[in-house]
Amino acid sequence: MAVENPTQETIFDYLKSAKNIAVVGLSNKPERTSYQIAKLLQEKGYQIFPVNPILAGQEVLGEKVYGHLTEITEPIDIVDIFRRGEFLPEVAQDFLQTDAKVFWAQLGIENEEAAKLLQAAGRKDIVMNRCIKIELAKMDDN
């Protein structure tokens, strides 16, 4: 069963109101999609917070890389996830330990177990299998 995403209008609202975006699974390789999208987010004026345990303490796109989502002390509006679907329940557990608002799994990534974990905890702002770059482009076209 696929996870039901919010309406297009709600997704636009998430993007319009967001300022801080944690990018889970951000790569330091410019050819990777996660890097390209994080760079675009910066260009669009968002503050990004890279999350990657392997790169923790380093810098990517001029920002300090955190080992875990729970280490970020700033308020997070969107958690944009570039990890394979089987890792989403683990990311969801971390997400629930924060005050982050929106759980967003990129295009091609979804996990029903993670969605159920979030919903059971009362967290309803869940987007899966949608690309934040595509959604931003749609918003710009409106």
N, CA and C atoms as an extended XYZ file, in Angstrom:
426
Properties=species:S:1:pos:R:3:atomname:S:1:resname:S:1:resid:I:1 pbc="F F F"
N         0.834       -1.187        0.000 N   MET     1
C         0.000        0.000        0.000 CA  MET     1
C         0.879        1.252        0.000 C   MET     1
N         0.596        2.141       -0.900 N   ALA     2
C         1.384        3.376       -0.985 CA  ALA     2
C         0.954        4.351        0.109 C   ALA     2
N         1.887        5.159        0.531 N   VAL     3
C         1.619        6.186        1.530 CA  VAL     3
C         0.888        7.328        0.830 C   VAL     3
N        -0.175        7.824        1.451 N   GLU     4
C        -0.925        8.919        0.844 CA  GLU     4
C        -0.289       10.247        1.223 C   GLU     4
N         0.111       10.981        0.215 N   ASN     5
C         0.750       12.275        0.431 CA  ASN     5
C        -0.294       13.364        0.660 C   ASN     5
N         0.132       14.473        1.260 N   PRO     6
C        -0.766       15.628        1.409 CA  PRO     6
C        -1.124       16.190        0.037 C   PRO     6
N        -2.075       17.107        0.025 N   THR     7
C        -2.472       17.745       -1.230 CA  THR     7
C        -1.313       18.581       -1.777 C   THR     7
N        -1.396       18.904       -3.043 N   GLN     8
C        -0.371       19.750       -3.670 CA  GLN     8
C        -0.279       21.090       -2.946 C   GLN     8
N        -1.423       21.648       -2.579 N   GLU     9
C        -1.453       22.935       -1.879 CA  GLU     9
C        -0.711       22.840       -0.533 C   GLU     9
N        -0.913       21.742        0.178 N   THR    10
C        -0.241       21.552        1.471 CA  THR    10
C         1.264       21.435        1.275 C   THR    10
N         1.676       20.711        0.246 N   ILE    11
C         3.111       20.574       -0.049 CA  ILE    11
C         3.704       21.954       -0.348 C   ILE    11
N         3.006       22.757       -1.133 N   PHE    12
C         3.480       24.123       -1.407 CA  PHE    12
C         3.571       24.924       -0.107 C   PHE    12
N         2.592       24.759        0.774 N   ASP    13
C         2.615       25.459        2.068 CA  ASP    13
C         3.853       25.068        2.877 C   ASP    13
N         4.185       23.777        2.878 N   TYR    14
C         5.395       23.326        3.581 CA  TYR    14
C         6.621       24.078        3.053 C   TYR    14
N         6.725       24.141        1.729 N   LEU    15
C         7.894       24.764        1.102 CA  LEU    15
C         7.922       26.278        1.306 C   LEU    15
N         6.755       26.907        1.289 N   LYS    16
C         6.685       28.364        1.467 CA  LYS    16
C         7.030       28.773        2.905 C   LYS    16
N         6.621       27.976        3.871 N   SER    17
C         6.831       28.355        5.271 CA  SER    17
C         8.184       27.887        5.815 C   SER    17
N         8.826       26.958        5.125 N   ALA    18
C        10.098       26.402        5.614 CA  ALA    18
C        11.248       27.394        5.469 C   ALA    18
N        12.148       27.332        6.438 N   LYS    19
C        13.391       28.100        6.378 CA  LYS    19
C        14.593       27.166        6.531 C   LYS    19
N        14.475       26.208        7.450 N   ASN    20
C        15.568       25.277        7.761 CA  ASN    20
C        15.225       23.869        7.284 C   ASN    20
N        16.125       23.293        6.496 N   ILE    21
C        15.913       21.945        5.965 CA  ILE    21
C        17.114       21.074        6.295 C   ILE    21
N        16.857       19.999        7.048 N   ALA    22
C        17.894       19.004        7.312 CA  ALA    22
C        17.909       18.055        6.118 C   ALA    22
N        19.096       17.775        5.596 N   VAL    23
C        19.229       16.889        4.438 CA  VAL    23
C        19.927       15.610        4.920 C   VAL    23
N        19.123       14.573        5.159 N   VAL    24
C        19.638       13.310        5.681 CA  VAL    24
C        20.167       12.463        4.523 C   VAL    24
N        21.434       12.076        4.633 N   GLY    25
C        22.066       11.299        3.571 CA  GLY    25
C        22.742       12.169        2.534 C   GLY    25
N        23.020       13.423        2.880 N   LEU    26
C        23.685       14.327        1.944 CA  LEU    26
C        25.095       13.829        1.645 C   LEU    26
N        25.400       13.738        0.372 N   SER    27
C        26.721       13.308       -0.086 CA  SER    27
C        27.617       14.520       -0.296 C   SER    27
N        28.923       14.297       -0.204 N   ASN    28
C        29.874       15.364       -0.504 CA  ASN    28
C        30.332       15.293       -1.961 C   ASN    28
N        29.712       14.438       -2.745 N   LYS    29
C        30.059       14.277       -4.159 CA  LYS    29
C        29.107       15.116       -5.019 C   LYS    29
N        29.640       16.120       -5.736 N   PRO    30
C        28.798       17.025       -6.530 CA  PRO    30
C        27.920       16.331       -7.571 C   PRO    30
N        28.295       15.131       -8.009 N   GLU    31
C        27.491       14.447       -9.024 CA  GLU    31
C        26.267       13.745       -8.436 C   GLU    31
N        26.191       13.654       -7.117 N   ARG    32
C        25.068       12.971       -6.467 CA  ARG    32
C        23.835       13.879       -6.387 C   ARG    32
N        22.674       13.262       -6.532 N   THR    33
C        21.414       14.000       -6.484 CA  THR    33
C        21.259       14.753       -5.170 C   THR    33
N        21.621       14.128       -4.057 N   SER    34
C        21.454       14.785       -2.754 CA  SER    34
C        22.252       16.090       -2.698 C   SER    34
N        23.453       16.071       -3.229 N   TYR    35
C        24.306       17.265       -3.241 CA  TYR    35
C        23.667       18.349       -4.125 C   TYR    35
N        23.230       17.953       -5.319 N   GLN    36
C        22.659       18.910       -6.267 CA  GLN    36
C        21.386       19.558       -5.720 C   GLN    36
N        20.562       18.756       -5.073 N   ILE    37
C        19.320       19.307       -4.532 CA  ILE    37
C        19.601       20.182       -3.313 C   ILE    37
N        20.527       19.778       -2.451 N   ALA    38
C        20.883       20.608       -1.294 CA  ALA    38
C        21.430       21.956       -1.763 C   ALA    38
N        22.227       21.946       -2.823 N   LYS    39
C        22.773       23.186       -3.386 CA  LYS    39
C        21.632       24.072       -3.910 C   LYS    39
N        20.677       23.456       -4.583 N   LEU    40
C        19.510       24.196       -5.071 CA  LEU    40
C        18.721       24.798       -3.898 C   LEU    40
N        18.566       24.039       -2.837 N   LEU    41
C        17.850       24.552       -1.659 CA  LEU    41
C        18.546       25.795       -1.115 C   LEU    41
N        19.868       25.748       -1.062 N   GLN    42
C        20.623       26.928       -0.618 CA  GLN    42
C        20.372       28.106       -1.555 C   GLN    42
N        20.417       27.839       -2.866 N   GLU    43
C        20.203       28.899       -3.857 CA  GLU    43
C        18.806       29.511       -3.726 C   GLU    43
N        17.844       28.707       -3.271 N   LYS    44
C        16.463       29.174       -3.091 CA  LYS    44
C        16.291       29.893       -1.749 C   LYS    44
N        17.375       29.971       -0.958 N   GLY    45
C        17.312       30.726        0.293 CA  GLY    45
C        17.084       29.911        1.552 C   GLY    45
N        17.028       28.595        1.421 N   TYR    46
C        16.856       27.752        2.605 CA  TYR    46
C        18.195       27.553        3.311 C   TYR    46
N        18.154       27.427        4.621 N   GLN    47
C        19.333       27.055        5.415 CA  GLN    47
C        19.335       25.529        5.466 C   GLN    47
N        20.422       24.909        5.012 N   ILE    48
C        20.477       23.443        5.059 CA  ILE    48
C        21.341       22.977        6.226 C   ILE    48
N        21.005       21.788        6.707 N   PHE    49
C        21.739       21.130        7.776 CA  PHE    49
C        22.055       19.716        7.302 C   PHE    49
N        23.280       19.497        6.777 N   PRO    50
C        23.643       18.167        6.301 CA  PRO    50
C        23.691       17.152        7.441 C   PRO    50
N        23.154       15.947        7.184 N   VAL    51
C        23.197       14.863        8.160 CA  VAL    51
C        23.758       13.624        7.459 C   VAL    51
N        24.941       13.188        7.923 N   ASN    52
C        25.583       12.003        7.358 CA  ASN    52
C        26.640       11.533        8.356 C   ASN    52
N        26.408       10.400        9.032 N   PRO    53
C        27.350        9.938       10.065 CA  PRO    53
C        28.782        9.755        9.549 C   PRO    53
N        28.929        9.377        8.296 N   ILE    54
C        30.267        9.136        7.731 CA  ILE    54
C        31.041       10.449        7.566 C   ILE    54
N        30.314       11.542        7.299 N   LEU    55
C        30.958       12.846        7.060 CA  LEU    55
C        30.858       13.781        8.265 C   LEU    55
N        30.343       13.294        9.390 N   ALA    56
C        30.120       14.133       10.577 CA  ALA    56
C        31.376       14.925       10.932 C   ALA    56
N        31.176       16.209       11.203 N   GLY    57
C        32.279       17.086       11.578 CA  GLY    57
C        32.944       17.771       10.397 C   GLY    57
N        32.718       17.258        9.195 N   GLN    58
C        33.262       17.889        7.992 CA  GLN    58
C        32.288       18.974        7.535 C   GLN    58
N        32.595       19.587        6.404 N   GLU    59
C        31.689       20.565        5.806 CA  GLU    59
C        31.295       20.119        4.415 C   GLU    59
N        30.022       20.313        4.091 N   VAL    60
C        29.515       20.086        2.739 CA  VAL    60
C        28.705       21.328        2.379 C   VAL    60
N        28.976       21.880        1.232 N   LEU    61
C        28.311       23.098        0.771 CA  LEU    61
C        28.436       24.223        1.805 C   LEU    61
N        29.583       24.254        2.480 N   GLY    62
C        29.863       25.310        3.448 CA  GLY    62
C        29.157       25.150        4.782 C   GLY    62
N        28.499       24.012        5.004 N   GLU    63
C        27.761       23.779        6.246 CA  GLU    63
C        28.345       22.594        7.011 C   GLU    63
N        28.345       22.697        8.336 N   LYS    64
C        28.819       21.618        9.199 CA  LYS    64
C        27.908       20.406        9.034 C   LYS    64
N        28.521       19.231        8.898 N   VAL    65
C        27.757       17.994        8.769 CA  VAL    65
C        27.534       17.389       10.153 C   VAL    65
N        26.288       17.039       10.421 N   TYR    66
C        25.916       16.399       11.679 CA  TYR    66
C        25.875       14.886       11.496 C   TYR    66
N        26.197       14.169       12.557 N   GLY    67
C        26.151       12.707       12.503 CA  GLY    67
C        24.735       12.168       12.559 C   GLY    67
N        23.880       12.877       13.293 N   HIS    68
C        22.489       12.438       13.458 CA  HIS    68
C        21.564       13.645       13.504 C   HIS    68
N        20.364       13.443       13.093 N   LEU    69
C        19.331       14.476       13.094 CA  LEU    69
C        19.159       15.093       14.482 C   LEU    69
N        19.269       14.264       15.500 N   THR    70
C        19.041       14.716       16.874 CA  THR    70
C        20.120       15.682       17.377 C   THR    70
N        21.233       15.818       16.660 N   GLU    71
C        22.320       16.717       17.066 CA  GLU    71
C        22.082       18.165       16.645 C   GLU    71
N        21.123       18.383       15.756 N   ILE    72
C        20.852       19.734       15.256 CA  ILE    72
C        20.077       20.496       16.325 C   ILE    72
N        20.596       21.667       16.700 N   THR    73
C        19.947       22.436       17.768 CA  THR    73
C        18.984       23.509       17.230 C   THR    73
N        19.100       23.835       15.955 N   GLU    74
C        18.195       24.816       15.337 CA  GLU    74
C        16.838       24.155       15.069 C   GLU    74
N        15.766       24.950       14.991 N   PRO    75
C        14.470       24.361       14.613 CA  PRO    75
C        14.510       23.908       13.149 C   PRO    75
N        13.979       22.729       12.891 N   ILE    76
C        13.979       22.179       11.538 CA  ILE    76
C        12.547       22.138       11.010 C   ILE    76
N        12.368       22.696        9.821 N   ASP    77
C        11.043       22.720        9.212 CA  ASP    77
C        10.773       21.466        8.385 C   ASP    77
N        11.765       21.061        7.601 N   ILE    78
C        11.620       19.880        6.746 CA  ILE    78
C        12.856       19.008        6.919 C   ILE    78
N        12.627       17.705        7.036 N   VAL    79
C        13.719       16.737        7.017 CA  VAL    79
C        13.619       16.049        5.664 C   VAL    79
N        14.542       16.380        4.768 N   ASP    80
C        14.569       15.854        3.395 CA  ASP    80
C        15.511       14.652        3.386 C   ASP    80
N        14.975       13.478        3.035 N   ILE    81
C        15.720       12.225        3.231 CA  ILE    81
C        16.155       11.601        1.913 C   ILE    81
N        17.462       11.347        1.842 N   PHE    82
C        18.086       10.658        0.708 CA  PHE    82
C        18.700        9.357        1.213 C   PHE    82
N        17.888        8.492        1.764 N   ARG    83
C        18.340        7.173        2.212 CA  ARG    83
C        17.377        6.154        1.624 C   ARG    83
N        17.855        4.935        1.434 N   ARG    84
C        16.992        3.896        0.873 CA  ARG    84
C        15.798        3.637        1.799 C   ARG    84
N        14.709        3.178        1.202 N   GLY    85
C        13.458        2.963        1.920 CA  GLY    85
C        13.577        2.141        3.181 C   GLY    85
N        14.436        1.126        3.173 N   GLU    86
C        14.540        0.271        4.362 CA  GLU    86
C        15.114        1.009        5.568 C   GLU    86
N        15.738        2.164        5.342 N   PHE    87
C        16.281        2.949        6.450 CA  PHE    87
C        15.289        3.991        6.998 C   PHE    87
N        14.153        4.150        6.347 N   LEU    88
C        13.199        5.178        6.782 CA  LEU    88
C        12.663        4.971        8.198 C   LEU    88
N        12.377        3.728        8.649 N   PRO    89
C        11.922        3.589       10.039 CA  PRO    89
C        12.951        4.130       11.042 C   PRO    89
N        14.220        3.901       10.785 N   GLU    90
C        15.286        4.418       11.649 CA  GLU    90
C        15.300        5.953       11.626 C   GLU    90
N        15.161        6.528       10.446 N   VAL    91
C        15.127        7.988       10.320 CA  VAL    91
C        13.865        8.528       11.016 C   VAL    91
N        12.759        7.805       10.878 N   ALA    92
C        11.511        8.222       11.528 CA  ALA    92
C        11.679        8.251       13.048 C   ALA    92
N        12.381        7.263       13.594 N   GLN    93
C        12.631        7.235       15.047 CA  GLN    93
C        13.422        8.470       15.471 C   GLN    93
N        14.458        8.809       14.714 N   ASP    94
C        15.243       10.014       15.005 CA  ASP    94
C        14.371       11.268       14.883 C   ASP    94
N        13.571       11.317       13.827 N   PHE    95
C        12.676       12.447       13.571 CA  PHE    95
C        11.769       12.685       14.777 C   PHE    95
N        11.249       11.606       15.347 N   LEU    96
C        10.326       11.709       16.479 CA  LEU    96
C        11.002       12.247       17.740 C   LEU    96
N        12.323       12.212       17.786 N   GLN    97
C        13.063       12.749       18.933 CA  GLN    97
C        13.388       14.239       18.746 C   GLN    97
N        12.888       14.832       17.668 N   THR    98
C        13.136       16.241       17.375 CA  THR    98
C        11.806       16.984       17.294 C   THR    98
N        11.899       18.282       17.109 N   ASP    99
C        10.697       19.095       16.889 CA  ASP    99
C        10.502       19.390       15.404 C   ASP    99
N        11.194       18.641       14.549 N   ALA   100
C        11.074       18.858       13.105 CA  ALA   100
C         9.607       18.726       12.694 C   ALA   100
N         9.228       19.491       11.680 N   LYS   101
C         7.814       19.547       11.301 CA  LYS   101
C         7.419       18.552       10.212 C   LYS   101
N         8.193       18.489        9.121 N   VAL   102
C         7.791       17.683        7.963 CA  VAL   102
C         8.829       16.608        7.674 C   VAL   102
N         8.361       15.374        7.543 N   PHE   103
C         9.186       14.215        7.187 CA  PHE   103
C         9.016       14.027        5.686 C   PHE   103
N        10.107       14.193        4.905 N   TRP   104
C        10.012       14.181        3.439 CA  TRP   104
C        11.016       13.190        2.866 C   TRP   104
N        10.508       12.104        2.284 N   ALA   105
C        11.364       11.123        1.617 CA  ALA   105
C        11.346       11.408        0.122 C   ALA   105
N        12.516       11.481       -0.465 N   GLN   106
C        12.672       11.872       -1.864 CA  GLN   106
C        12.030       10.879       -2.840 C   GLN   106
N        11.996       11.268       -4.094 N   LEU   107
C        11.403       10.482       -5.167 CA  LEU   107
C        11.965        9.061       -5.176 C   LEU   107
N        11.078        8.082       -5.238 N   GLY   108
C        11.489        6.682       -5.262 CA  GLY   108
C        11.692        6.085       -3.878 C   GLY   108
N        11.464        6.881       -2.832 N   ILE   109
C        11.703        6.410       -1.468 CA  ILE   109
C        10.408        6.485       -0.665 C   ILE   109
N         9.957        5.330       -0.184 N   GLU   110
C         8.825        5.316        0.732 CA  GLU   110
C         8.889        4.056        1.579 C   GLU   110
N         8.217        4.103        2.713 N   ASN   111
C         8.221        2.980        3.626 CA  ASN   111
C         6.987        3.089        4.516 C   ASN   111
N         6.115        2.110        4.395 N   GLU   112
C         4.860        2.144        5.142 CA  GLU   112
C         5.080        2.034        6.651 C   GLU   112
N         6.057        1.242        7.058 N   GLU   113
C         6.362        1.098        8.487 CA  GLU   113
C         6.747        2.453        9.095 C   GLU   113
N         7.579        3.212        8.375 N   ALA   114
C         7.989        4.535        8.854 CA  ALA   114
C         6.772        5.455        8.958 C   ALA   114
N         5.903        5.416        7.956 N   ALA   115
C         4.698        6.258        7.974 CA  ALA   115
C         3.815        5.912        9.169 C   ALA   115
N         3.662        4.626        9.437 N   LYS   116
C         2.824        4.196       10.569 CA  LYS   116
C         3.435        4.631       11.899 C   LYS   116
N         4.764        4.546       12.009 N   LEU   117
C         5.451        5.011       13.226 CA  LEU   117
C         5.154        6.485       13.478 C   LEU   117
N         5.280        7.275       12.432 N   LEU   118
C         5.059        8.721       12.535 CA  LEU   118
C         3.602        9.031       12.864 C   LEU   118
N         2.691        8.365       12.167 N   GLN   119
C         1.267        8.606       12.392 CA  GLN   119
C         0.851        8.198       13.804 C   GLN   119
N         1.385        7.073       14.284 N   ALA   120
C         1.060        6.602       15.636 CA  ALA   120
C         1.510        7.603       16.694 C   ALA   120
N         2.553        8.367       16.366 N   ALA   121
C         3.069        9.386       17.290 CA  ALA   121
C         2.372       10.739       17.092 C   ALA   121
N         1.363       10.748       16.220 N   GLY   122
C         0.609       11.985       15.990 CA  GLY   122
C         1.227       12.922       14.978 C   GLY   122
N         2.240       12.453       14.265 N   ARG   123
C         2.896       13.290       13.250 CA  ARG   123
C         2.264       12.992       11.890 C   ARG   123
N         1.597       13.970       11.344 N   LYS   124
C         0.838       13.769       10.101 CA  LYS   124
C         1.489       14.415        8.876 C   LYS   124
N         2.502       15.263        9.097 N   ASP   125
C         3.125       15.961        7.970 CA  ASP   125
C         4.203       15.082        7.358 C   ASP   125
N         3.741       14.181        6.474 N   ILE   126
C         4.609       13.167        5.879 CA  ILE   126
C         4.477       13.244        4.359 C   ILE   126
N         5.626       13.345        3.691 N   VAL   127
C         5.664       13.327        2.227 CA  VAL   127
C         6.633       12.219        1.839 C   VAL   127
N         6.192       11.327        0.954 N   MET   128
C         7.084       10.259        0.484 CA  MET   128
C         7.001       10.141       -1.028 C   MET   128
N         8.109        9.712       -1.621 N   ASN   129
C         8.192        9.483       -3.059 CA  ASN   129
C         7.884       10.748       -3.860 C   ASN   129
N         8.359       11.887       -3.359 N   ARG   130
C         8.217       13.159       -4.070 CA  ARG   130
C         9.550       13.892       -4.017 C   ARG   130
N         9.919       14.507       -5.124 N   CYS   131
C        11.179       15.241       -5.194 CA  CYS   131
C        10.957       16.701       -4.836 C   CYS   131
N        11.693       17.170       -3.862 N   ILE   132
C        11.544       18.559       -3.402 CA  ILE   132
C        11.909       19.547       -4.527 C   ILE   132
N        12.854       19.172       -5.383 N   LYS   133
C        13.245       20.033       -6.507 CA  LYS   133
C        12.085       20.179       -7.503 C   LYS   133
N        11.429       19.069       -7.802 N   ILE   134
C        10.284       19.099       -8.726 CA  ILE   134
C         9.160       19.919       -8.117 C   ILE   134
N         8.912       19.752       -6.822 N   GLU   135
C         7.835       20.499       -6.158 CA  GLU   135
C         8.137       21.998       -6.147 C   GLU   135
N         9.403       22.366       -5.932 N   LEU   136
C         9.783       23.775       -5.986 CA  LEU   136
C         9.550       24.348       -7.387 C   LEU   136
N         9.885       23.568       -8.412 N   ALA   137
C         9.686       24.024       -9.795 CA  ALA   137
C         8.199       24.221      -10.088 C   ALA   137
N         7.361       23.302       -9.595 N   LYS   138
C         5.914       23.427       -9.782 CA  LYS   138
C         5.416       24.700       -9.100 C   LYS   138
N         5.938       24.953       -7.908 N   MET   139
C         5.526       26.133       -7.140 CA  MET   139
C         5.908       27.410       -7.892 C   MET   139
N         7.114       27.403       -8.480 N   ASP   140
C         7.579       28.562       -9.249 CA  ASP   140
C         6.702       28.809      -10.480 C   ASP   140
N         6.138       27.734      -11.029 N   ASP   141
C         5.300       27.849      -12.222 CA  ASP   141
C         3.925       28.412      -11.900 C   ASP   141
N         3.525       28.330      -10.636 N   ASN   142
C         2.191       28.820      -10.240 CA  ASN   142
C         2.166       30.317      -10.065 C   ASN   142
